[in-house]
């Protein structure tokens, strides 16, 4: 075999052409089926890269992903370069894909009122004897993206860091935020500190084009919306 015919190791490729780096730089959609399979395989051999090995496996089933999904561990072990551990990894990855496809898509809840937000958040505060501060992140369509705890404190209060709130919101590309914290005492009237911090967070959100839509004070007795009640 001439030097021109020798396979080039992935480690010597240009960074953007290596499967892992390519996925990181360009996104998963930019990778071929062989490159995705090569990432699962992890490594090739001295004479064959992981991509070459993946191409060989795919070629054996005419590049049919449905067919490769039917291969067993024993089938994968027939390929030189695939041991038991790699075969199991491939089977596991294929099974995850199968389960994802079969899983029912859960419709995310749309928040249209303070009551909707309260219903989404209230269970987080059940039976707490100390204050916690949470945020509810929303998409542009006001659908729930995620709920995140910001802080946990004592009976009388908890510290809130605005930078953490907006860092999380930006990471999740949120368009809206609803703030929430509990009063273990059961008193649903917002304190002056509650009102001041809400106004401060709302003002900061305007600069980032992230709407801070409301702040709920929650207890076992119910909730108060600072926006509905005209506190902010």
C-alpha positions in Angstrom: 0.0 0.0 0.0 1.4 3.4 -1.0 1.6 6.2 1.5 -1.2 8.0 -0.5 -3.5 5.0 0.1 -2.9 5.0 3.9 -5.8 6.2 6.0 -5.2 9.5 7.8 -5.9 9.4 11.5 -8.7 11.7 12.8 -6.3 13.4 15.2 -4.3 14.7 12.2 -7.3 16.1 10.3 -8.1 19.8 10.2 -10.0 20.5 13.4 -13.3 21.4 11.7 -13.2 18.0 9.9 -13.0 15.9 13.0 -16.4 14.5 13.9 -16.5 15.7 17.5 -15.0 19.1 16.7 -17.2 19.4 13.6 -20.3 18.8 15.7 -19.2 21.3 18.3 -18.4 24.0 15.7 -21.1 23.4 13.0 -23.8 21.5 14.9 -25.1 18.0 14.7 -27.0 18.6 11.4 -23.6 19.1 9.6 -22.4 15.6 10.3 -22.9 12.6 8.0 -24.4 9.4 9.4 -20.9 7.9 9.3 -19.5 10.7 11.4 -22.2 10.5 13.9 -21.7 6.7 14.2 -17.9 7.3 14.5 -18.5 9.5 17.6 -20.4 6.6 19.2 -17.7 4.2 18.2 -15.1 6.5 19.7 -11.9 5.2 18.0 -10.7 3.1 15.1 -7.5 1.2 14.8 -4.0 1.8 13.6 -5.0 1.2 10.0 -8.6 2.5 10.0 -10.2 5.6 11.5 -13.5 5.5 13.4 -15.1 7.2 10.4 -13.8 4.5 8.0 -15.1 1.8 10.3 -18.4 3.5 10.6 -18.6 3.8 6.8 -17.9 0.1 6.5 -20.7 -0.8 8.9 -23.2 1.4 7.2 -22.2 0.0 3.8 -23.0 -3.5 5.0 -26.6 -2.4 5.3 -26.7 -0.2 2.2 -26.6 2.9 4.4 -30.1 2.0 5.7 -30.5 3.4 9.3 -33.6 1.2 9.8 -31.5 -1.9 8.9 -28.6 -0.9 11.2 -31.1 -0.6 14.0 -31.9 -4.3 13.7 -28.3 -5.4 14.1 -27.5 -7.3 17.2 -24.3 -7.2 19.4 -23.2 -10.4 17.6 -23.7 -8.7 14.2 -21.5 -5.8 15.2 -18.8 -8.1 16.6 -18.2 -9.4 13.1 -16.6 -6.1 12.1 -12.9 -5.9 12.8 -12.4 -3.0 15.2 -15.6 -3.5 17.0 -15.4 -5.2 20.4 -18.1 -5.9 22.9 -17.9 -2.5 24.6 -18.2 -0.6 21.3 -21.0 -2.9 20.1 -22.9 -2.2 23.3 -22.4 1.5 22.9 -23.9 1.4 19.4 -26.9 -0.6 20.5 -27.5 1.7 23.4 -27.3 4.8 21.1 -29.7 3.2 18.6 -32.1 2.3 21.4 -32.1 5.9 22.7 -33.0 7.1 19.2 -35.8 4.5 19.0 -37.2 5.5 22.4 -37.1 9.2 21.5 -39.0 8.6 18.3 -41.6 6.6 20.2 -42.0 8.9 23.1 -45.1 11.2 23.0 -44.2 14.8 22.8 -45.5 16.6 25.9 -47.2 19.8 25.0 -45.6 22.6 27.0 -47.9 24.7 29.0 -48.7 28.2 27.9 -48.8 30.9 30.6 -51.6 33.4 30.0 -52.3 34.7 33.5 -50.8 34.9 37.0 -53.1 31.9 37.9 -51.4 29.8 35.2 -48.0 30.7 36.6 -49.1 30.0 40.2 -50.4 26.6 39.2 -47.1 25.8 37.5 -45.0 26.9 40.5 -47.1 26.2 43.7 -45.9 22.6 44.3 -42.3 23.9 44.6 -43.2 25.7 47.8 -45.4 23.2 49.5 -44.5 22.8 53.2 -41.4 24.9 53.1 -40.3 26.5 56.4 -37.8 28.8 54.7 -37.9 31.2 51.7 -36.9 30.1 48.2 -36.7 32.2 45.1 -37.5 30.7 41.7 -37.9 31.9 38.2 -40.2 30.5 35.4 -38.7 31.0 32.0 -40.9 31.5 29.0 -40.6 31.4 25.2 -41.8 34.2 23.0 -45.1 32.4 22.8 -45.2 32.4 26.6 -44.7 28.6 26.8 -42.8 27.2 29.7 -39.1 26.5 29.0 -37.9 25.6 32.4 -38.2 26.4 36.2 -35.0 27.3 38.1 -34.3 27.9 41.7 -32.2 31.0 42.2 -31.7 31.0 46.0 -32.7 29.5 49.3 -32.6 31.4 52.6 -34.1 31.6 56.0 -37.5 32.2 57.5 -37.5 35.9 56.8 -35.8 36.2 53.5 -33.4 35.1 50.8 -30.8 36.8 48.7 -31.4 37.3 45.0 -28.6 38.0 42.5 -29.9 39.6 39.3 -26.8 38.5 37.4 -27.7 34.8 38.0 -31.3 35.4 36.9 -30.3 36.9 33.6 -27.4 34.5 33.0 -29.9 31.5 33.2 -32.4 33.4 31.1 -29.9 34.0 28.4 -28.6 30.5 28.4 -32.1 29.2 27.7 -32.9 32.0 25.2 -35.9 33.0 27.3 -38.1 35.9 26.2 -40.0 36.2 29.4 -39.4 35.6 33.1 -41.9 35.3 36.0 -40.4 35.7 39.5 -41.7 33.8 42.5 -40.8 33.4 46.1 -42.7 32.1 49.2 -43.5 33.6 52.6 -43.4 30.8 55.1 -45.4 32.9 57.5 -48.4 32.8 55.2 -48.5 36.6 54.8 -49.2 37.2 51.1 -48.5 41.0 51.2 -45.2 41.8 49.4 -42.6 43.6 51.4 -41.0 46.9 50.3 -37.9 44.8 49.5 -40.0 42.5 47.3 -41.3 45.5 45.4 -38.0 47.2 45.1 -36.2 44.0 43.8 -39.0 43.4 41.3 -38.7 46.9 39.9 -34.9 46.6 39.7 -35.1 43.2 37.8 -37.8 44.5 35.5 -35.7 47.5 34.6 -32.6 45.3 33.9 -34.7 43.0 31.7 -35.6 45.9 29.4 -32.0 46.3 28.4 -31.7 42.7 27.4 -35.1 42.5 25.7 -36.3 40.0 28.3 -39.7 40.8 29.7 -40.1 40.3 33.5 -43.8 39.7 33.4 -44.7 39.3 37.1 -43.5 38.4 40.6 -45.6 36.1 42.7 -45.6 35.9 46.5 -46.7 32.4 47.4 -47.8 30.7 50.6 -49.9 27.7 51.5 -52.9 30.1 51.5 -52.5 31.1 47.9 -50.6 33.8 46.1 -50.3 37.5 45.3 -49.4 38.9 41.9 -47.4 42.1 42.2 -48.5 43.1 38.7 -52.2 42.2 39.2 -52.3 44.1 42.5 -50.6 47.1 41.0 -47.4 47.0 43.2 -45.2 47.3 40.2 
